[in-house]
Every structure is written in structure tokens, then in C-alpha cells.
Amino acid sequence: MFRRRPAHTLMELVVATTSATLLLAGMGSSVYVASQSLDLAQDGSVTNSQATLALDQMVRDLEHAQRFSERTDKAITFTVPDRDSDRFDEVIRYAWSGTPGDPLTYELNHASGGMLIESVENLDFTYLTRTISAREINLSEDSPKLLYVVQDSSSPSSNESSYKSAFGDWGYRVELISQGASSTTYATALEDAAVVFVSGEVSNGSYVGWMLANHGGGVVSACEYTASTLGITDAGYFPFSTTIRMDDTTHPITESFSSGNIAIVTSSLQIFALASPIAPGAELPASALYSGSYYPCFPIIEVGSQLTTGQSAVGRRIQLPCSDSRMRLTDLTSEGLVMWQKSVAWAAELGDPNTPRVRFRGYGDSLAETDATSLNLPVPTGHATGDLLIAVVATDGQTSFQNVNGWTVLVSQSNDTAQCTLGIWYRIASSTEPATYSFQWDQSEQAYGWMMRFDGHDAVAPIHAMTTTSGTSTSPTSPSLATNEENCMVVRIVGLNSNAINTTAPGVSGHSSINMSSSSSSLDSSSGGSAYQYLSQAGSVDTASFALQSGASATEFVSASLAIMPAEQEEE
């Protein structure tokens, strides 16, 4: 769990009829912001009371400001502590275009929130700053540890020192390690590291990648030379740009961004765009323009996903899109800063790699593209004794599944119009698992099925809670769920009477993808998919929707939400 620095009071306000004076103090500086003139439109459409309310809102927001990314005479952008329980700071922006009659606008997390004042004739912000000493913040020993790989830990550059301070602001205990440290030094430093961040100034990235390849915690790299030895890609292109194109906004890191081009740095710097081969299991939510074509950048790799080496990732991996060694922390835009912070947070989410935690390790799938009464599902590669295996079969029509020896039935349900049926089973893997298991049903129908492998679960009662639902929708949902255990993994599963899907992309916002596929392209096809998320706290989790192809008709579905309980941590 994140432990944030406490917010500081940043402002005292004196409000006159058409002007405001703001005094802000905290973090490392004192900022004086004066609205020298807030002249409202003369048509009477905006009252002084409305202006006062708008200024009052600004005051309330600025009271909790942590840092500023934009301070101009017409706009101000700053971050405040998390307000929606997603563990990330919120980004707020107030702006006026400078054109008389235009509105004073408000944005939250880069999404327009509308007009605060409809028509403003004149508005100027001016800033007076003075440096003050920040009080020392002592992070507790149970704060997540971030291991920061730099050129020389005894003499980090000024930019590396800035990053170190930012990581501390984000709630991490930061430990520096030199890029050329011995394997023994790396092994010791990695023992309790929730996440590793590799500096863009590192010159021997291949060696660093080798040292981090088997780390069970997260790795976030701003150095392109780690990509090969981490199994992300072996080649790349390096266009100079300020922007990347956001193609997928369903991942927990990207869900606060809008689709399309976003500026991540303030001046043109080197972007790392990936060339083939790329890790087959990588999610590629963004792309960069190079020589007239877009190439994927910002690869995100989940635990268990396949790497270029053919092996599965043992920890979360992220290659940041800007690989320019000259890039300073201050070069990041507000969007870039959010992307960096969310990347580190997501990679660190599993916490101490030595703490028992449910982990998705991979899946195998199979399909019956013509009518059949059975399906052989492959046991995922790399399975070990004690692993949790969850099998899913989605058939067309209404079918009745037969019992499978050694498997416990969790779900066997058709939708209310008998157009599709979903079956879910689980077992604990033995030391002698066969290559496949056969799952059978009574009526001859097309089917798609898959088997998932997990570890880090409770050995006695791995399935902590489960709910199901069915219906007809253009956005099939998996149901809400309640847990009374911390750190559960919630797996969302759906069976669909449609092939209007986005293959490999279930599109469940805020979740990591597992799979999405179909039995065939015919009208009698059956499809299915799954995704998961972690719950750090016990309690309720809301419904979640799967994404069909754009413009797809409503389809029948059956879905389930499963909570997998982690193993108990042994007391020392």
C-alpha cells in the first residue's frame, strides 16, 4: 500500500469584488498568486457571487496543491492528493484563453470539466516565489522500497537526484545502486524491492537488464538498452518528438488519458519506438510516428506474459516511451509526469516480491470451430505442483456440461434466452499433469475454451468469492463482488454469443488483460475472454464491462467474477 506525504496548507485568500490574492506555502516553496483583474462580462450574465464561488473552488483546490507543472499568466496546473481512491494524484487545471468573452475553464485529470465562469473580460495570474526549506519526511520501513539504478550511486547526477526526490514524494523508500554493481550486490538489494527504476542516464543497460531479468518485483526502465535483456524487444526506432499517440485507454496506467496524441515532454526528445520482434505478451497502448508510420511504444508486460526469449515474465515490466538520456524530470509535461508515476505505481503494486501474492502465470486455449460435444484444453506450460488451474468453456446455445474427474465445478449456466452457456472449473495442479483435459457437453455446438494458471493462492480455499450474471448488451458486464480478505485477485470471465470481439483484447477498464477469442467467424460462433485486477483492501468491487467491436449489436452473454485469495504470509 502507498503511504503518501501529508498534504500541506498552501493558501490564504482575500477576496474582493473583482480580484483575489492567494498565498500558498508548502513542499519546497512559497508561491504568491494574484488575480490582478477578473473583469466579468458587462451583460450581467455572470454575477459577483458566481465569481466568488469560482474563486472559492480554486482556493479549496490550491489548499491541497502538492506541485505545479504550469504557471502562466492565463493558466495554472497542479496536482492534489488522490480523491477517487485509485491511489494516484489528481491533476487540476484552471485556464482562460486570453480572449475577452471566453470562459474560465476547469479540467480534472486532463478531461474538460466545463466552464466555471461563462464570460471573462480580463484575468491575469502573476507569481512571486521564494525558496524555503522543506521539513524532513521519514518514510516508515513498511513503505514500498524502490531500487533506483543510476550511473554511480556515490555521485548521482542532478537529474537523478531530482528523480530520487520525486520517488520519495510518491511514497517510496529509495535506495540507489550503481549500474555496474556485482551480481551479489544486486541480489541483496533486490530482496525487498517492490519496484526497480532504471535511470535514462545508464550506459550499460544490457548488463542491468541481465541483473534484473529474474526479479519478481516490478521493473520500470527509462533506458532503451535494457529492453533486449529484459525480453521486451531487440530493436527500435528513435524519432524525435514531444508526443505519442494513445491507442488503448483501458489499462490502469492509461485509463485517465484520452485517445489520440498526448504531449509527454515539453521539448522534442528521443522516443523509443519498438521494432520486431516484440514480446508476444506485451500490451502496447501507445505508438510513436517514425518515417510516416506508427510503431508501438510504451510496452507494458504483466507477470506470466511471454517475452521475446520464450520465457514468461516473473515480474511486471515497463519500458517508458522516452529514452533520451538528456531528458530531465522537469522536461515532463503534466501528462508525462502522471504516466511516469502511474507506471511506477502499477509495477510496484504487487509489493515485496517475497510476500505471498496471487500471480497470473499464463494460459492455453482451444476452440471447436464446427459443432462438437467436447473440447481438449491444454494445461498451461510451466505448471508446478500446487498451482491453481482454472478452466473455462463458452459454448453456443444451451448445453449441459459433464463432470470432469479431479475438477470442481464453479459455474454451469446458460443465459435466459438459451443462446450461450458458460462453464468454469478449478483444480490444484499435481506433479503429473497431462498435456490436456477433455471437457464435454450434451448438445453439439461450437465452443471456445481456455485454461489459466495462477500461483501465490491459498492452498486450502483458493476461491474466496464468486458471483455470476447474464444478459444481453453491447457492453457485457461481469458482476460486482465483495471480499473480506486483503490482496485478493479478482478475475473477470465472460462467454458471448457473438464474434464481434477485439481479439486478444477484452477491453476491461482498469484490468490487466488475459485473453479474448472466438470459435470461428460464423454466425453460430461462441467467444470468451478474461481479465483481472488486484484489490489491496477487503470490501466490494463494482461491475466491470467487456468491450465489443465498435458498432457491434447487443449480444447475449454469461459472466462471472471470481476472487482468488492469496496464501497466508508466514510469520517470522
C-alpha positions in Angstrom: 0.0 0.0 0.0 1.1 3.5 -0.7 1.9 5.9 2.2 1.8 9.4 0.9 3.4 12.5 2.4 0.8 14.6 4.2 -0.6 17.5 2.2 0.3 21.0 3.3 -1.9 24.0 3.6 -1.0 26.2 0.6 -3.2 29.3 0.7 -4.9 32.1 2.5 -7.4 34.1 0.5 -8.6 37.7 0.5 -11.4 38.1 -2.0 -12.6 41.5 -3.3 -15.4 42.0 -5.7 -13.2 41.5 -8.8 -9.8 40.4 -7.5 -8.3 37.7 -5.4 -5.0 37.3 -3.6 -3.7 33.8 -2.9 -0.8 32.9 -0.6 0.5 29.4 -0.9 3.1 27.8 1.2 4.5 24.2 1.4 6.5 21.5 -0.2 9.7 23.5 -1.1 8.5 26.9 -2.0 6.1 29.7 -1.2 4.0 30.9 -4.1 2.1 34.2 -4.3 -0.6 34.2 -7.0 -2.5 37.4 -7.7 -5.5 37.6 -9.9 -4.8 41.2 -10.8 -8.0 41.5 -12.7 -11.1 39.4 -13.0 -13.4 41.6 -15.1 -16.7 39.9 -15.9 -18.8 40.4 -19.0 -20.8 43.6 -18.9 -24.1 42.0 -19.9 -24.9 40.9 -16.4 -24.8 37.2 -17.2 -22.2 36.5 -14.6 -22.7 37.8 -11.1 -20.2 38.7 -8.4 -21.5 35.8 -6.4 -20.7 33.4 -9.2 -17.2 34.8 -9.5 -16.8 34.3 -5.7 -17.9 30.7 -5.9 -15.4 30.1 -8.7 -12.6 31.6 -6.8 -13.7 29.7 -3.7 -13.3 26.4 -5.6 -9.8 27.4 -6.7 -9.0 28.2 -3.1 -10.2 24.8 -1.9 -8.1 23.0 -4.7 -5.0 25.1 -4.1 -5.1 24.4 -0.4 -4.1 20.9 -1.2 -1.7 21.5 -4.1 1.5 19.4 -4.0 3.4 20.5 -7.1 2.9 22.8 -10.1 3.5 21.8 -13.7 2.2 25.0 -15.4 2.3 28.6 -14.1 1.5 31.2 -16.8 -0.5 34.5 -16.7 -3.6 32.7 -18.1 -3.4 29.1 -16.7 -2.3 27.1 -13.7 -1.9 23.3 -13.5 -1.1 21.4 -10.3 -1.5 18.1 -8.6 -3.5 17.3 -5.4 -3.7 14.1 -3.4 -5.8 11.2 -4.6 -9.6 11.9 -4.4 -11.1 8.9 -6.1 -9.3 6.0 -4.3 -7.3 4.9 -7.4 -4.1 5.6 -5.5 -2.9 8.3 -7.9 -2.7 12.0 -7.5 -5.3 14.2 -9.4 -4.2 16.8 -11.9 -6.2 20.1 -11.9 -6.0 22.9 -14.4 -7.7 26.4 -14.5 -7.3 28.4 -17.7 -8.6 31.4 -19.6 -7.7 31.8 -23.3 -6.9 35.5 -23.0 -9.7 36.4 -25.4 -12.3 38.7 -23.9 -15.6 37.0 -23.5 -14.1 33.5 -23.4 -14.8 31.3 -20.3 -12.7 30.4 -17.3 -12.4 26.6 -17.6 -11.7 23.8 -15.2 -10.1 20.4 -16.1 -9.6 17.3 -13.9 -7.1 14.7 -15.0 -6.9 16.2 -18.5 -10.7 15.8 -19.1 -12.7 19.0 -19.6 -14.9 19.7 -16.7 -16.7 22.7 -18.3 -16.9 26.4 -17.6 -16.5 27.9 -14.1 -17.4 31.4 -15.4 -19.0 31.7 -18.8 -17.6 35.1 -19.9 -14.4 36.8 -18.6 -13.1 40.1 -20.0 -9.7 40.0 -18.3 -7.8 37.7 -16.0 -4.1 37.7 -15.1 -2.2 35.4 -12.8 1.2 36.5 -11.5 3.6 34.6 -9.3 6.2 35.5 -6.7 8.2 32.6 -5.4 10.7 32.2 -2.6 12.6 29.1 -1.6 12.1 27.7 1.8 13.4 24.6 3.5 11.2 21.5 3.4 10.8 19.5 6.6 12.4 16.1 6.5 10.0 13.3 5.8 10.9 9.9 7.3 9.2 7.1 5.4 8.5 4.1 7.5 10.2 0.8 7.0 7.0 -0.8 5.6 6.8 1.8 2.8 7.5 0.1 -0.5 11.1 0.1 -1.5 12.2 1.5 -4.9 15.6 0.4 -6.1 17.0 3.2 -8.3 19.7 2.1 -10.8 21.9 5.1 -11.6 25.3 5.6 -13.2 27.1 6.0 -9.9 25.3 5.7 -6.6 28.0 7.6 -4.8 27.6 10.6 -7.1 24.2 10.7 -8.8 23.6 13.4 -11.4 21.4 16.4 -10.5 18.7 14.9 -12.7 19.0 11.5 -10.9 18.8 13.3 -7.6 15.6 15.1 -8.8 14.1 11.7 -9.6 15.1 10.3 -6.2 13.3 13.2 -4.5 10.2 12.7 -6.7 10.1 9.0 -5.8 10.2 9.9 -2.1 7.3 12.4 -2.7 5.4 9.4 -4.2 5.8 7.4 -1.0 8.7 5.1 -1.7 11.8 4.3 0.3 14.5 4.9 -2.3 17.8 3.0 -2.4 20.4 3.8 -5.1 22.6 1.2 -6.8 25.3 1.7 -9.3 24.7 0.2 -12.8 27.9 -1.8 -12.7 27.3 -3.3 -9.2 28.2 -7.0 -8.8 25.5 -9.7 -9.1 25.8 -10.3 -5.3 25.2 -6.6 -4.6 22.2 -6.7 -7.0 20.8 -9.8 -5.4 20.9 -8.3 -1.9 19.4 -5.0 -3.0 16.6 -6.7 -4.9 15.5 -8.9 -2.0 12.9 -6.5 -0.7 12.5 -4.2 -3.7 8.8 -3.7 -4.7 10.0 -2.0 -7.9 13.1 -1.0 -9.7 13.5 2.1 -11.8 16.4 2.3 -14.3 17.7 5.8 -15.0 17.8 7.0 -18.6 21.4 8.0 -18.0 22.5 4.4 -17.5 25.0 3.5 -20.2 25.4 -0.3 -19.7 21.7 -1.2 -19.9 22.3 -4.7 -21.3 24.1 -5.7 -18.1 21.5 -4.0 -15.9 18.8 -6.0 -17.8 20.6 -9.2 -17.0 20.8 -8.3 -13.4 17.0 -7.6 -13.2 15.6 -10.3 -15.5 14.8 -12.7 -12.7 13.5 -10.1 -10.2 10.0 -11.0 -9.0 9.1 -7.4 -8.4 8.4 -4.7 -11.0 10.9 -3.1 -13.3 10.4 0.3 -15.0 13.1 1.4 -17.4 13.9 4.8 -18.9 16.9 3.2 -20.6 16.3 1.6 -24.0 19.3 -0.7 -23.6 17.6 -2.8 -21.0 14.9 -3.8 -23.5 16.8 -6.7 -25.0 18.0 -8.5 -21.9 14.6 -7.9 -20.2 13.0 -9.8 -23.1 10.9 -6.8 -24.4 12.3 -6.2 -27.8 15.6 -6.5 -29.7 15.4 -3.4 -31.8 13.8 0.0 -32.1 13.4 3.3 -33.9 14.3 6.7 -32.3 12.2 9.6 -33.7 12.4 12.9 -32.0 9.0 14.2 -30.8 7.1 15.7 -27.9 4.1 13.4 -28.4 3.0 9.8 -28.5 -0.4 8.5 -29.7 -2.6 6.9 -27.1 -4.3 3.9 -28.7 -5.7 2.0 -25.7 -7.0 3.7 -22.6 -8.3 0.7 -20.7 -5.2 -0.3 -18.8 -4.9 1.0 -15.2 -1.9 3.2 -16.3 -3.6 4.7 -19.4 -7.3 4.9 -18.3 -7.0 8.6 -17.2 -5.8 9.7 -20.7 -7.8 10.5 -23.8 -7.3 8.6 -27.1 -5.1 10.3 -29.6 -1.9 12.4 -29.4 -0.7 13.5 -26.0 2.4 15.5 -25.2 4.6 13.8 -22.7 7.6 16.1 -22.8 7.9 19.9 -23.3 10.6 19.8 -26.0 11.4 17.4 -28.8 13.3 14.4 -27.3 14.1 10.9 -28.4 11.2 8.5 -28.3 11.8 4.7 -28.2 9.5 3.0 -30.7 9.7 -0.8 -30.9 10.7 -2.8 -33.9 10.1 -6.6 -34.3 10.5 -8.9 -32.5 8.4 -7.6 -29.6 7.5 -9.7 -26.6 4.3 -11.6 -27.6 2.7 -10.9 -24.2 3.3 -7.2 -24.2 0.4 -4.8 -24.1 1.0 -1.9 -26.5 -1.2 1.0 -25.5 0.7 3.7 -27.4 2.6 4.3 -30.6 5.0 6.8 -32.0 5.3 8.3 -35.5 8.5 7.4 -37.4 9.1 7.9 -41.2 5.4 8.2 -41.9 4.3 5.1 -39.9 3.3 4.5 -36.3 5.2 2.0 -34.3 4.3 0.7 -30.8 5.9 2.3 -27.8 5.4 2.1 -24.1 5.2 -1.7 -23.8 3.5 -3.0 -20.6 4.2 -6.6 -19.6 2.2 -8.4 -16.9 3.5 -11.3 -14.8 3.3 -14.5 -16.7 3.2 -12.9 -20.1 5.5 -14.3 -22.8 8.8 -12.5 -23.5 11.0 -12.5 -26.7 13.0 -15.2 -25.0 10.0 -17.5 -25.0 10.0 -17.4 -21.2 7.3 -15.9 -19.0 7.8 -12.6 -17.2 8.4 -13.2 -13.5 7.5 -9.6 -12.6 5.8 -6.6 -14.1 7.9 -4.8 -16.8 7.5 -1.4 -18.4 9.7 0.3 -21.0 9.0 4.1 -20.8 8.5 5.8 -24.2 11.1 8.5 -23.8 14.6 7.1 -23.8 16.6 10.3 -24.3 19.5 10.4 -21.7 19.2 14.1 -21.8 15.6 14.1 -20.5 15.2 15.8 -17.2 12.3 15.3 -14.8 11.4 18.9 -15.5 11.0 18.1 -19.2 7.9 16.0 -18.5 4.5 17.6 -19.1 1.8 17.1 -16.5 0.6 14.1 -18.7 4.1 12.7 -18.8 4.5 13.0 -15.1 1.2 11.2 -14.5 2.3 8.4 -16.9 5.7 8.0 -15.1 4.1 8.0 -11.7 1.3 5.5 -12.7 3.9 3.2 -14.3 5.9 3.0 -11.2 2.8 2.5 -9.0 1.5 -0.3 -11.3 4.8 -2.0 -11.4 5.1 -1.8 -7.6 1.5 -2.9 -7.0 2.4 -6.5 -6.1 4.6 -5.2 -3.4 7.5 -7.1 -1.8 8.3 -9.9 -4.3 8.9 -12.2 -1.3 5.4 -11.6 0.1 2.8 -14.3 -1.0 0.6 -12.8 -3.6 -1.7 -14.3 -6.3 0.0 -14.1 -9.6 -1.3 -14.9 -13.1 1.2 -17.1 -14.8 -0.2 -17.9 -18.3 -3.0 -19.7 -20.2 -3.6 -22.1 -23.0 -6.7 -22.2 -25.2 -8.6 -24.3 -27.8 -11.6 -24.0 -30.0 -14.3 -26.1 -31.7 -14.9 -24.1 -34.9 -17.6 -26.6 -36.0 -20.3 -28.2 -33.9 -18.9 -30.6 -31.3 -19.6 -32.1 -27.9 -16.1 -31.8 -26.4 -13.0 -29.6 -26.2 -9.5 -30.5 -25.1 -7.9 -27.7 -23.1 -4.1 -27.6 -22.8 -2.6 -27.3 -19.4 -0.5 -24.0 -19.4 3.2 -24.5 -19.8 5.5 -24.2 -16.8 2.9 -25.6 -14.3 4.1 -26.8 -11.0 2.7 -28.8 -8.1 0.2 -26.7 -6.1 -0.6 -24.2 -8.9 -4.2 -23.1 -9.3 -5.7 -24.1 -12.7 -9.0 -22.5 -13.8 -10.7 -23.9 -16.9 -13.4 -22.0 -18.9 -15.6 -23.2 -21.7 -18.1 -21.0 -23.6 -20.5 -22.8 -25.9 -23.1 -21.6 -28.4 -26.7 -22.4 -27.4 -27.9 -24.1 -24.2 -25.7 -27.0 -23.2 -25.2 -29.1 -20.1 -21.6 -29.9 -19.0 -20.5 -33.2 -17.8 -18.4 -33.6 -14.6 -14.7 -33.7 -15.1 -12.7 -36.0 -12.8 -10.5 -34.1 -10.5 -12.1 -30.7 -11.2 -14.5 -28.7 -9.0 -17.4 -27.0 -10.8 -17.8 -23.3 -10.2 -20.2 -22.2 -12.9 -22.5 -24.1 -15.3 -25.0 -21.5 -16.6 -26.9 -20.5 -19.8 -28.3 -17.1 -20.5 -32.1 -16.6 -20.1 -32.7 -17.0 -23.9 -30.6 -20.1 -24.2 -28.2 -18.6 -26.7 -24.9 -19.2 -24.9 -23.5 -21.3 -21.9 -20.6 -20.7 -19.7 -18.7 -23.4 -17.7 -15.9 -22.8 -15.1 -14.0 -25.3 -13.1 -10.8 -25.3 -10.9 -8.3 -27.8 -9.5 -4.9 -27.7 -7.8 -2.2 -29.0 -10.0 -0.4 -32.2 -9.2 3.1 -33.2 -10.0 1.9 -35.3 -13.0 -0.5 -33.2 -15.0 -1.5 -34.4 -18.5 -1.0 -32.3 -21.6 -4.7 -31.7 -22.0 -8.0 -32.2 -20.2 -11.3 -33.0 -22.0 -14.4 -31.0 -21.2 -17.7 -32.4 -22.6 -21.3 -31.3 -23.0 -24.6 -32.8 -24.3 -25.6 -30.7 -27.4 -23.4 -30.4 -30.5 -22.3 -26.7 -30.5 -19.3 -24.5 -31.4 -17.1 -23.6 -28.4 -14.1 -21.7 -27.2 -12.2 -22.6 -24.1 -9.1 -21.7 -22.1 -7.2 -22.8 -19.0 -5.4 -20.3 -16.8 -2.6 -20.9 -14.3 -2.0 -19.0 -11.1 0.2 -19.3 -8.1 0.5 -17.5 -4.7 -3.0 -18.5 -3.8 -4.4 -20.0 -0.6 -3.8 -23.8 -0.8 -6.9 -24.8 1.0 -9.6 -22.5 -0.2 -8.3 -20.5 -3.3 -11.7 -19.3 -4.5 -12.7 -16.8 -1.9 -15.9 -15.5 -3.5 -17.8 -15.7 -6.8 -20.8 -14.1 -8.5 -22.4 -14.6 -11.9 -24.8 -12.8 -14.1 -26.2 -12.9 -17.7 -28.0 -10.7 -20.1 -27.9 -9.0 -23.5 -25.8 -5.9 -24.0 -23.3 -4.0 -26.3 -21.1 -3.8 -23.1 -21.4 -7.2 -21.4 -20.7 -6.8 -17.7 -19.2 -9.1 -15.1 -20.9 -8.7 -11.7 -19.9 -6.9 -8.6 -18.2 -8.8 -5.8 -17.5 -8.5 -2.1 -14.4 -9.8 -0.2 -13.4 -9.9 3.4 -9.7 -10.6 2.7 -7.0 -8.2 1.6 -4.9 -8.5 -1.5 -7.3 -10.8 -3.4 -7.1 -11.1 -7.2 -10.5 -10.6 -9.0 -10.8 -12.4 -12.3 -13.5 -11.3 -14.7 -14.7 -14.0 -17.2 -17.3 -13.8 -20.0 -18.9 -16.1 -22.5 -20.5 -14.5 -25.6 -22.9 -15.4 -28.3 -21.0 -13.2 -30.8 -17.7 -13.0 -32.6 -17.8 -9.2 -32.8 -14.9 -9.0 -30.4 -11.5 -7.4 -30.3 -9.2 -10.4 -30.5 -6.8 -10.7 -27.5 -8.2 -7.5 -26.0 -11.1 -7.9 -23.6 -11.1 -4.2 -23.0 -12.0 -4.2 -19.3 -11.1 -0.8 -18.0 -8.7 -0.8 -15.0 -7.8 -4.5 -15.5 -4.9 -6.5 -16.9 -5.9 -8.5 -20.0 -5.7 -12.3 -20.2 -7.4 -13.2 -23.4 -10.3 -12.7 -25.8 -11.0 -15.0 -28.8 -13.8 -16.8 -30.7 -14.5 -20.3 -32.0 -15.0 -19.1 -35.6 -16.2 -16.2 -37.8 -19.6 -17.9 -38.4 -23.0 -16.8 -37.0 -23.0 -19.9 -34.7 -19.7 -19.0 -33.1 -19.0 -18.6 -29.4 -16.5 -16.3 -27.8 -14.9 -15.7 -24.4 -12.4 -13.7 -22.6 -11.0 -12.7 -19.2 -9.1 -10.0 -17.3 -8.0 -9.4 -13.7 -7.3 -6.7 -11.1 -5.8 -6.7 -7.6 -7.7 -5.5 -4.5 -5.4 -4.1 -1.8 -8.2 -3.8 0.7 -11.1 -6.1 1.6 -14.6 -4.8 0.5 -16.8 -4.5 -2.5 -15.7 -4.2 -6.1 -18.0 -2.8 -8.7 -19.1 -4.4 -12.0 -16.8 -4.3 -15.0 -17.6 -4.2 -18.7 -16.1 -6.1 -21.6 -15.6 -4.2 -24.9 -17.1 -5.5 -28.2 -16.1 -4.1 -31.6 -17.2 -0.6 -32.3 -20.8 -0.6 -33.6 -21.5 -4.2 -32.7 -25.0 -5.2 -31.9 -26.1 -6.2 -28.4 -25.2 -9.8 -27.7 -26.2 -12.5 -25.2 -23.7 -13.3 -22.5 -23.0 -15.1 -19.3 -20.2 -13.8 -17.0 -18.6 -14.4 -13.6 -16.4 -12.6 -11.2 -14.0 -14.7 -9.0 -11.9 -13.6 -6.1 -8.8 -15.6 -5.6 -7.4 -15.5 -2.0 -3.6 -15.1 -1.5 -1.7 -17.6 0.6 -1.2 -16.7 4.2 2.2 -15.0 4.9 4.4 -17.0 7.2 5.2 -15.2 10.4 8.9 -14.8 11.1 
